[in-house]
């Protein structure tokens, strides 16, 4: 087959068909299956959206309760995995919980006996995926607490996904308002087209590897600052600006110096990011100085960008207000990206399950640009 030239970074290249969802960047719209992701975040639970991504439809009331109970029962970690977490936390003390998760996932897969996707059928693949998605929040919160010298908090079966996550993180049952705000954030970040981590997961799945290996690769891709590492960095931007009178000068200096303003711009959206719009609304329901400052920063940044980069649509992305909402809900900044990861596990797993139905390995080509071969191999001198 003759190689086909494609844009740098595969921008806009369609690599497969999917029934899981899509991002329509020109419209500022994205969906899970046939439903608006924002509407789902506003009206359904995290477990309902998880069911939708795995089974292709929203559950009725009885199915919703049964699915929530089933996934809650999977939160308990295998004994050997739990025993290994203190050592992982010590080894990853500087790198943090996301690095620890990359070490813990293979242990989880081994403890659950996860076999290569190529060797098992849809039912076993789905069972593996449910186990991984249920366990990852437990792993992340345990690694975070161990890294701070605290004992992990055991999960509770009686709490929904988001409330249980906050409970395991803080040791205190969250109030309904904060639990719902975090749940809406989690739903809004379950899936988002063929981003770098999702594509990574599908590439690994195309080899027939086990589910834990696919998820481990996805976590590695997500850890990059240009992908999932931006929510805390967006808050760092607010800290660096400090006060409203410094917004304009700070932004102007950054843009003219060629710097990037974290929390603004998106590789797909050419209009306002719908996730940012929804999260701004959630933040404004909380109110307070941080929210007022963030809204003013957004306004002035967009004004300066419109002046200095005319013709380009540069708006806040999901990370900007995600950081604000998580700060308001009491999450430590080092857990912002891990929290994103906990939600995206469901989207990654749904993509892995879909990819596993296709036996074709993903194997693109590269254009060689080095010295022309073949050249004589020089003799060893001396």
N, C-alpha and C positions, 0 to 999 in steps of 0.2 A: 504494500500500500504506500502510495506517495504521501509524504508528510504534508500537512496543511498548515500554512502560516496563520497564527492567531494573535490577537492583541496581547501585549505584555500583561502578565498577571491573570490571563484568561478572562479579562473583563468582557462581560456580555456574551461569552461563549456558552451555548447550551450543551451540557455533557450527558444529560439523561432525562427521562421523564419521571415525574413524581406526582403522587396524589396527596402529599402531605401539606402543601401550602405554597405560597409565593409572595414575593414582594413587588409591588408596582410603584417604582420609585418616582415616576413622573406625577403620579396621583397622590402620593403620600398615603398609601394604603397597603396593608399586608393581611394575610389570612391564614388560618389553620383549617385544613380541609376546605369546606365550603363556607366557613363562618369568619366574619371579621374578628381578628385577634383582640382588638380593643373592646368590641362588644362582649366577647367572651370574658375578658378581664373585668368588665363592669358588672356582669350578671351571673357568672358561674364560679364554681370552686376550682381550685387547682386540680383536685382529683378528677373532676368532671372533664377537664381539658386533657389530662393525662389519659383518661379512658378514650376520649375522642382521637388522640394521636395514635394510640395503640390499636384501637378496634374500629376506627372509621366512622363512629357515630357518637353522639352525646347520649349518656345513659338516662333512663327514666329514674324516678325516685328510688325504687327498690334496687336497681342496678347500681346507682350512685352509692347507696349505703353499703352494699356488698363489696364494691370495689374499694371503697375507703377502708373498710374493715380488713380486706385481704392485704392491701398494701401496708396498713399500719402494723399488721402481724409480722411483716417482713423486716421491720426496723431493727430487730435484735441482731447484733453482730455475732458471727461464729466465734467461739471461745478463743481459738488460736489467733484470729485477726485482732480481737480485742487485746490480747496479751502482747501483740507486736506493736501496738500504737505508741506506748511510751518511748520505745527505742526509735521509732520513725520520727516522732515529734522532736526528740533530742537531735537527731541527725539533720533535721530540716528546720532547726530553730531559727536560722537566719533567713531561709527561703520562704517559710510560712506554710500554711495548710494546703495550698494548691500543689506545692512540690511534694508534700507528704501524701497527698491523695494519689499522685502518680506512683508512689511506692506501695500504697495500700491496695489499690485496685487489683493488681495481679494476685495478691494474697487472697482478696475476697473471691476472685474468680476461681482460684485453686480450691479454697475452702468449700465453695458451692459446686465444685466439680464441673465448671463450665468447659464444654468441649468446643472444638472448632465449629463455626457456623456451617461449614461445608459438610460436616458429618452428622448434623442433627436436623430435625424438622421444625416447622413453624411453631408448634406448641412449646417445645423445649427452648427455642430461642426466646419466645415471649416470656417464659418463666424466668430465664436468666436475666432478661431486661428488667422485669419487675423487681427482682431481687436487688439488682444493682442500683436502680433509681431510688428504691426505698432505703438502701443502706448508705448512700453517699452523703446525705445530710448528717447522718450519725457520725460518719467518719470525719467530715469536715469540722463539725463542732467539737468533737472529742480531741482532734489534733490541735485545734485552736486553744482549748482550755488547758491541755497538757503542756502546750508551749508556754503558757503563762503560769505554770506551777499549780494548776487547779485540777481537781478530779473531773472526769467526764460526767455529764448528766445523762442518766439512762432515759431513753425515749419513752413516751407515754402513748399507749394505744388509744386513749380516749380523746386525744387532741387531733384536730385536722393537721394536714401537712405543714402549713405555714406557721401555725401557732406552736406546733411541736418543735419546729426548727428554732424559733425564738426561745422557747423554753429550754432546749438543750444548750443553746448558746449562752444564756444568761443565768439559768437556774431558777428563773421566776416565770410564772405563767403570765403571758402578755395580756394587756387589755384588748378588747375586741377591735378597737379602732386601729391600733398599730398592727395587730395580726392581719386584719383585712387589707391594710395598705401594703404590707409586705407580700401578701398573697396576690394582690393585683399586679405588683411589680414582677413577681415570679411568673405569673401567667403571661405577662407581656413579653417575657424573654425566653419562653419555651423553645421557639423556633424562629428562624429569620432567613429563609432561603439558603442558598449554597454558599454560606460564609466559610471562612478558612477552616474552622474547627469541624463544621459539619462535613465539608468536603474531605477533610482528613479522615474522619470516622468512616466515610463511605469508601474511600480508597482502601483502607485497611480491611473493611468488611468484604471488599471485592476479592481479597486474597483467600477468603474462607477462614480467617483467624477467629479466635474466640471473642465473645462480646467484651470481656474485660480489656483485651488488647486494643480493641477498636476505641473504647472509651478512654483508655490511657493516652492514646495518640491524640484524641480530640482535646483532652485536658492540656496536653503539651502545647497545642496550637492556641488554645484560649489564653494561656499564660502570657502570651506576647502583649506588650503595651499597646500595639496598634490594633489589637483585637478586643479582648475582654478586660484588659487591665486599666481601663480609663475612668471608671466611676470615682475612685479615690483621687485620681489625678485632676479630675474636674473640680473637686472640692479644694484641692491644693491651689488651683487657680484662683478661687474665691479668697483663699487665705493670702495668696501673694498680692492680690489687689488691695485687700484690706478695708478700704473705705470708699464710699460712692464717688468722692471727688477725684480718686485715682483711677477710676475705670477707663476713661477716655485716653489719658496719657499712657497708661500701662498697655492697653490694647494696641494703640498706635505704634508704640515702641516694639512690641512683639511682632506685629505684622510687617513693619518696615525692615526688621532684622531677619525676616524669613522664618520666624518661629511659628510653631503650631499652637493654637489655643485649644486645649483639651476640652472636649464636650461640645465642639462645634464642627459641623461638616460631616458628611457621610458618603461612602463610595457609591451608594445606590440612590438615595433620596435626593431629588432636585427641588423639593419643597419641604415643608415642615415635617419632621419625623413624627408620625402619629403616636409613637410611644412617649416621646417627649411631651407632646400636647396633653396626653392623659396623665402623666406623672406630674406635670406642672399643676394640673387641677387638684390632684391628691395633695401635693405640697401646700397649695393655697388653702385647702380645707384645714390644715394644721395652723397655718399662719405663723407670724412671728418675724423677728429681725432677719434670720437667715433666709427665709423665703422671700421677703421683701428685697433683700440685697441681691439674691439670685435673679429675680425677675428684672431688676434694674440693670444688672450686668448683662443679661441676655439682650435687653433693649439696646443698650449702648454698644455692645459688641457687634450686633447686626448692623447698626448705623455706621460704625467705622468700617466694617467689612464691605458694606455696600458702597462706601466712598472710595476705599482703597482697592477693592477688587470688583469693579463694576461689571455687571453682566453675569456674575456668579451667584447662585443661590446657596448661601451658607447660613444654616440655622442650627439651633441646638439639636444634638442627637440624644439617644436614650441615656447616655452616661451622665449628662449634665444634671437632669432632675432626679435620676436614679440615685445619685450620690446624696442629693438633698433629702430625698424621702428616707433613705436608709439611715442617714444621720439623725433625722427626726425620730426615727423608730428605735434608736439606741444601738444600732449595729456599729461595732468598731470598724474603722476604715480598712484595716487589713483583711476584713471579712467581706468587703463589697464584691470583689471578683469571685471569691469562693461561693457567695450567695448566688451570683449570676450562674455559676457553674452548676449549682444544685438544680436550678430550674432547667438549664439547657440539657441536662442529662436525659430528660424525657424526650426532647427533640432529637438529640443525637441517637438515642436508642430507637426511636421510630424510624429514623433514616437508615440505621443499621439493619433493622428488620426488613425494610423495603429493599435495601441493596442486596440482602442475602437471598432474595428471590431471583436475582439475576446472576447467572453463573459466569458472566464475562468479567475477567479481571481488568481493572482500570490501568492502562499502560500507555501513557502518551509518549511523544518523542521530544527530543531537544535538538536545537540547532548547534552544531559544533562550530566554535569560533577560535579555536587554538591554532598553533602552528600546523602547517599542512603536513599530513602523514602520507606515506611512511617515510621516516628519516632514518638514516643509519644509527644504530645503537652504538654509542662511543665505547671504545675499549677501556677497561679499567687501567688507570695509570699507576705507576709505581709498584 
